[in-house]
Amino acid sequence: MKIEVKEVDSVKVIKLTGQVRISTQNEFKDLLDNVAKENEGKPIVISMDGVAYMNSAGLGIIIDTYKKFKEKKGRMILCNLTPDITKLFEVTRLDRFIEIYDTENEALASLN
């Protein structure tokens, strides 16, 4: 799992690249736990166009991170999901409560 962090108008945008599977899910969890701790009470955008595969544990980690942001009055916004990951969020109905946008620009615009 690879991570790139940039800041756009004082909002952190985190770009993830790799696959979330049994061999990488602990790294993925640690990564998102750190993101949640470092950005308490703030909005963040997670760009997932580099994530080609995610297992059910990865979904659980996303849900857990989403809850941490919500508890601390922050926002976790996802964008740039691949078609397979989009389908995963639709089938599990997670797209009904986690904010998901097609592009990074749309995700950032939602914060204004």
Secondary structure as a PSIPRED ss2 file (coil, helix, strand):
# PSIPRED VFORMAT (PSIPRED V4.0)

   1 M C   1.000  0.000  0.000
   2 K E   0.000  0.000  1.000
   3 I E   0.000  0.000  1.000
   4 E E   0.000  0.000  1.000
   5 V E   0.000  0.000  1.000
   6 K E   0.000  0.000  1.000
   7 E E   0.000  0.000  1.000
   8 V E   0.000  0.000  1.000
   9 D C   1.000  0.000  0.000
  10 S C   1.000  0.000  0.000
  11 V E   0.000  0.000  1.000
  12 K E   0.000  0.000  1.000
  13 V E   0.000  0.000  1.000
  14 I E   0.000  0.000  1.000
  15 K E   0.000  0.000  1.000
  16 L E   0.000  0.000  1.000
  17 T E   0.000  0.000  1.000
  18 G E   0.000  0.000  1.000
  19 Q E   0.000  0.000  1.000
  20 V E   0.000  0.000  1.000
  21 R C   1.000  0.000  0.000
  22 I C   1.000  0.000  0.000
  23 S C   1.000  0.000  0.000
  24 T C   1.000  0.000  0.000
  25 Q H   0.000  1.000  0.000
  26 N H   0.000  1.000  0.000
  27 E H   0.000  1.000  0.000
  28 F H   0.000  1.000  0.000
  29 K H   0.000  1.000  0.000
  30 D H   0.000  1.000  0.000
  31 L H   0.000  1.000  0.000
  32 L H   0.000  1.000  0.000
  33 D H   0.000  1.000  0.000
  34 N H   0.000  1.000  0.000
  35 V H   0.000  1.000  0.000
  36 A H   0.000  1.000  0.000
  37 K H   0.000  1.000  0.000
  38 E H   0.000  1.000  0.000
  39 N C   1.000  0.000  0.000
  40 E C   1.000  0.000  0.000
  41 G C   1.000  0.000  0.000
  42 K C   1.000  0.000  0.000
  43 P E   0.000  0.000  1.000
  44 I E   0.000  0.000  1.000
  45 V E   0.000  0.000  1.000
  46 I E   0.000  0.000  1.000
  47 S E   0.000  0.000  1.000
  48 M E   0.000  0.000  1.000
  49 D E   0.000  0.000  1.000
  50 G E   0.000  0.000  1.000
  51 V E   0.000  0.000  1.000
  52 A E   0.000  0.000  1.000
  53 Y E   0.000  0.000  1.000
  54 M E   0.000  0.000  1.000
  55 N C   1.000  0.000  0.000
  56 S H   0.000  1.000  0.000
  57 A H   0.000  1.000  0.000
  58 G H   0.000  1.000  0.000
  59 L H   0.000  1.000  0.000
  60 G H   0.000  1.000  0.000
  61 I H   0.000  1.000  0.000
  62 I H   0.000  1.000  0.000
  63 I H   0.000  1.000  0.000
  64 D H   0.000  1.000  0.000
  65 T H   0.000  1.000  0.000
  66 Y H   0.000  1.000  0.000
  67 K H   0.000  1.000  0.000
  68 K H   0.000  1.000  0.000
  69 F H   0.000  1.000  0.000
  70 K H   0.000  1.000  0.000
  71 E H   0.000  1.000  0.000
  72 K C   1.000  0.000  0.000
  73 K C   1.000  0.000  0.000
  74 G C   1.000  0.000  0.000
  75 R E   0.000  0.000  1.000
  76 M E   0.000  0.000  1.000
  77 I E   0.000  0.000  1.000
  78 L E   0.000  0.000  1.000
  79 C E   0.000  0.000  1.000
  80 N C   1.000  0.000  0.000
  81 L C   1.000  0.000  0.000
  82 T C   1.000  0.000  0.000
  83 P H   0.000  1.000  0.000
  84 D H   0.000  1.000  0.000
  85 I H   0.000  1.000  0.000
  86 T H   0.000  1.000  0.000
  87 K H   0.000  1.000  0.000
  88 L H   0.000  1.000  0.000
  89 F H   0.000  1.000  0.000
  90 E H   0.000  1.000  0.000
  91 V H   0.000  1.000  0.000
  92 T C   1.000  0.000  0.000
  93 R C   1.000  0.000  0.000
  94 L H   0.000  1.000  0.000
  95 D H   0.000  1.000  0.000
  96 R H   0.000  1.000  0.000
  97 F C   1.000  0.000  0.000
  98 I C   1.000  0.000  0.000
  99 E E   0.000  0.000  1.000
 100 I E   0.000  0.000  1.000
 101 Y E   0.000  0.000  1.000
 102 D C   1.000  0.000  0.000
 103 T C   1.000  0.000  0.000
 104 E H   0.000  1.000  0.000
 105 N H   0.000  1.000  0.000
 106 E H   0.000  1.000  0.000
 107 A H   0.000  1.000  0.000
 108 L H   0.000  1.000  0.000
 109 A H   0.000  1.000  0.000
 110 S C   1.000  0.000  0.000
 111 L C   1.000  0.000  0.000
 112 N C   1.000  0.000  0.000
